[in-house]
């Protein structure tokens, strides 16, 4: 079995199943675990690598309006790698190379590889995806084993926060414009012991109005921009200082606003979503946080 993963989350799933030796190619964003960085890279991105949130948003909207793809696929390398299984997605045109591009390239390959689109929209869907990938790789028994481990972690976290007050938590998956937490994110907030605010469970993120955010006035704010590591999330949060409604939020004044490494945790529907829920719980209840994963957002002077 030769597997190509065109999703960072799928790459993490394959490794978590103990099947990393079957991977022959990955994306330019597949950076976890470390072993993935040594594999042939099949994709590249047209997104600005160092742009602000607003600049990236404008680039994305222009590209989509023009019908251009945000990602390129090296079809020649894909042919040389000769995969039996290609893992891709149709969930988000902004997050990874499109299914249409992958399917078109796969038609030119010898051996008729299977192209599987992974579409998890909740933590339960992620569990199902893990079992699907294991079965497709011919190692069906490994899926339930890994899922059981993850369910045990979820149960332990649920027990830890049981009976505590449920703060109202807002997750921003983008900052300019502000966008809600969608798909699996609201469920992780609930697992962490909080009540999601202005959330879209199982659905795409949507643009929020600053007046609506101010009116909701959440107890806790978690800023985890899609694709941003912690340093870039902190920069994006710092850019909000010019927004009057942001400066007036109670969570910011009370020191209950946090920047989180969205790229590593919040945005990837894989095994590390349990890490995400645990990070959320730490932020929600004011517990010590790993400085490599999350950091308090200071109120502007």
C-alpha positions in Angstrom: 0.0 0.0 0.0 1.3 3.4 -1.1 -0.5 6.4 0.4 -0.5 10.0 -0.6 -2.0 12.5 1.9 -3.2 15.8 0.6 -4.4 16.9 4.0 -2.3 17.7 7.1 -5.0 16.1 9.3 -5.0 12.9 7.2 -1.2 12.7 7.5 -1.5 13.0 11.3 -4.2 10.2 11.3 -2.0 7.9 9.2 0.9 8.4 11.6 -1.3 8.1 14.7 -2.4 4.7 13.4 1.2 3.6 13.2 1.1 3.5 9.4 3.6 6.3 8.6 5.8 3.9 6.6 3.0 3.6 4.0 3.1 7.4 3.2 5.0 8.3 0.0 3.9 11.9 -0.4 2.3 14.8 1.5 1.5 18.5 1.3 3.7 21.5 2.0 1.7 22.0 5.2 2.2 18.5 6.6 4.5 19.4 9.5 3.4 16.9 12.2 4.8 14.6 13.2 8.4 15.6 12.4 8.8 12.5 10.1 6.3 13.9 7.7 8.6 16.8 6.8 11.0 14.3 5.1 8.5 13.1 2.6 8.1 14.3 -1.0 5.9 17.4 -1.2 3.1 17.5 -3.8 1.5 20.9 -3.3 2.3 24.6 -3.1 0.2 27.6 -2.2 -0.5 31.0 -3.7 -1.4 32.6 -0.4 0.9 35.3 0.9 3.2 33.7 3.5 3.5 36.8 5.7 0.4 38.8 5.0 -2.0 40.3 7.5 -5.4 38.7 8.2 -7.0 41.3 6.0 -4.5 40.9 3.2 -4.9 37.1 3.1 -8.7 37.5 3.2 -8.6 39.9 0.2 -6.3 37.5 -1.7 -8.6 34.6 -1.1 -11.7 36.4 -2.2 -10.0 37.7 -5.3 -8.8 34.3 -6.3 -12.1 32.6 -5.7 -14.0 35.3 -7.5 -11.6 34.8 -10.5 -12.1 31.0 -10.3 -8.4 30.5 -9.5 -7.2 27.7 -7.2 -5.3 28.7 -4.0 -3.1 25.6 -4.3 -1.1 23.8 -7.0 -0.6 20.1 -7.3 2.6 18.5 -8.8 0.9 16.0 -11.1 4.2 14.7 -12.5 5.5 13.9 -9.0 2.1 12.3 -8.2 2.5 10.0 -11.2 6.1 9.1 -10.2 5.0 8.2 -6.6 2.3 5.8 -8.0 0.0 5.8 -5.0 -2.6 3.2 -4.4 -4.6 5.5 -2.1 -5.0 9.3 -2.2 -6.5 11.1 0.8 -8.1 14.5 0.0 -11.1 16.7 0.9 -14.0 18.7 -0.5 -14.9 20.5 2.8 -13.0 23.7 2.2 -11.5 25.3 -1.0 -9.4 27.6 1.2 -7.8 24.8 3.3 -6.3 22.4 0.8 -6.0 21.6 -2.9 -9.4 21.1 -4.4 -11.0 17.7 -5.0 -11.5 18.5 -8.6 -7.8 19.1 -9.2 -6.9 15.9 -7.4 -9.5 13.8 -9.2 -8.4 15.1 -12.6 -4.7 14.3 -11.9 -5.6 10.8 -10.6 -7.3 9.9 -13.8 -4.0 10.1 -15.6 -2.3 7.7 -13.2 -1.6 4.1 -13.9 -3.1 1.5 -11.6 -6.4 3.4 -10.9 -5.7 4.6 -7.4 -8.6 5.2 -5.0 -9.3 8.9 -4.3 -11.0 9.3 -1.0 -12.5 12.6 0.2 -12.5 13.0 4.0 -15.2 15.3 5.3 -15.4 15.4 9.1 -17.6 18.1 10.6 -17.5 17.0 14.2 -15.4 15.0 16.7 -17.6 12.0 16.1 -16.9 12.4 12.4 -13.2 12.5 13.1 -13.5 9.2 15.0 -15.2 7.7 11.9 -12.6 9.1 9.6 -9.8 7.4 11.6 -11.5 4.0 11.3 -12.1 4.6 7.6 -8.4 5.4 6.9 -7.3 2.3 8.9 -9.7 0.1 6.9 -8.6 1.6 3.5 -5.0 0.9 4.5 -5.8 -2.7 5.2 -5.3 -2.3 8.9 -8.9 -2.2 10.1 -8.2 -3.3 13.7 -6.0 -0.2 14.3 -8.9 2.2 13.9 -11.0 1.2 16.8 -8.0 0.9 19.1 -6.9 4.5 18.4 -10.5 5.8 18.6 -10.9 4.1 22.0 -7.9 5.9 23.3 -9.2 9.2 22.1 -12.7 8.6 23.6 -11.0 7.8 26.9 -9.3 11.1 26.9 -12.5 12.9 26.0 -14.3 11.1 28.9 -11.6 12.1 31.3 -11.8 15.7 30.3 -15.6 15.7 30.5 -15.3 14.3 34.0 -12.8 16.9 35.0 -15.0 19.8 34.0 -18.3 18.3 35.2 -20.2 20.3 37.7 -18.3 23.5 37.1 -20.0 26.7 35.9 -20.1 26.9 32.1 -18.5 30.1 30.9 -19.6 31.5 27.5 -16.7 31.2 25.1 -16.2 32.7 21.7 -13.8 31.2 19.2 -12.6 33.4 16.4 -11.2 31.3 13.5 -10.3 34.5 11.7 -9.9 38.1 12.8 -10.2 40.4 9.8 -13.0 40.0 9.2 -13.9 38.2 12.4 -15.2 34.7 11.7 -17.0 32.2 13.9 -15.9 28.8 15.0 -17.6 26.2 12.8 -17.6 22.4 12.2 -16.0 20.5 15.1 -14.9 23.6 17.1 -18.2 24.3 19.0 -18.2 20.7 20.1 -14.7 21.0 21.5 -15.8 24.1 23.4 -18.6 22.1 25.0 -16.2 19.2 25.8 -14.0 21.7 27.5 -16.8 22.7 29.8 -17.9 26.0 28.2 -20.9 27.2 26.2 -20.1 28.2 22.6 -21.1 31.7 21.6 -21.9 32.8 18.0 -20.8 29.3 16.9 -21.7 27.2 13.8 -21.5 23.5 14.8 -21.2 21.2 11.8 -21.2 24.2 9.3 -18.7 26.5 7.7 -17.4 29.5 9.6 -19.2 32.7 8.9 -18.3 36.4 9.1 -19.5 38.1 12.3 -20.3 41.7 12.9 -18.3 43.4 15.7 -21.5 44.8 17.1 -22.9 41.3 17.5 -19.7 40.2 19.2 -19.9 43.2 21.6 -23.5 42.4 22.3 -22.7 38.8 23.1 -19.9 39.9 25.4 -18.5 36.4 26.0 -16.8 35.4 29.3 -13.8 33.9 27.4 -12.3 34.6 23.9 -10.1 32.2 22.0 -8.4 33.6 19.0 -7.2 30.7 16.7 -6.9 31.9 13.1 -7.0 29.2 10.5 -3.5 28.2 9.4 -1.7 30.6 11.9 0.8 29.3 14.4 0.8 30.9 17.9 3.1 33.8 16.9 0.9 34.8 14.0 -2.2 34.3 16.1 -0.8 36.8 18.6 0.0 39.2 15.8 -3.5 38.9 14.4 -4.9 39.5 17.9 -2.7 42.6 18.3 -4.1 44.1 15.1 -7.6 44.1 16.7 -6.5 46.9 19.1 -7.8 49.4 16.5 -11.4 48.0 16.9 -13.4 49.9 19.6 -15.8 46.9 20.1 -12.8 44.6 20.7 -11.2 46.9 23.2 -14.5 47.1 25.1 -15.0 43.3 25.5 -15.2 42.2 29.1 -13.1 39.0 28.5 -10.2 41.2 27.3 -10.5 43.6 30.2 -10.5 40.7 32.7 -7.6 38.8 31.2 -9.6 36.0 29.8 -8.7 36.3 26.1 -6.1 33.9 24.6 -4.3 33.4 21.3 -4.0 29.7 20.3 -1.9 27.9 17.7 -4.8 27.3 15.4 -2.7 25.7 12.7 -1.5 22.9 14.9 -4.7 22.3 16.9 -8.0 24.0 16.1 -8.0 23.8 12.3 -7.0 20.2 11.8 -9.6 17.5 12.2 -7.3 14.8 13.5 -6.2 13.1 16.7 -4.8 16.3 18.1 -8.4 17.7 18.5 -8.3 16.1 22.0 -5.2 18.3 22.7 -7.3 21.2 21.5 -10.2 20.5 23.9 -7.7 20.2 26.8 -6.1 23.6 25.8 -9.6 25.1 25.6 -10.4 23.8 29.1 -7.2 25.3 30.5 -8.1 28.7 29.0 -11.7 28.6 30.0 -10.9 27.8 33.6 -7.8 29.9 34.0 -5.4 26.9 34.4 -1.7 27.0 33.4 -1.2 26.8 29.7 1.7 25.5 27.7 3.4 28.6 26.4 4.1 26.9 23.1 0.4 26.4 22.4 -1.5 29.4 23.8 -0.8 32.8 25.3 -2.9 35.5 27.0 -3.9 38.5 24.9 -3.1 41.7 26.7 -5.6 44.6 26.7 -4.3 47.5 24.5 -2.9 50.4 26.5 
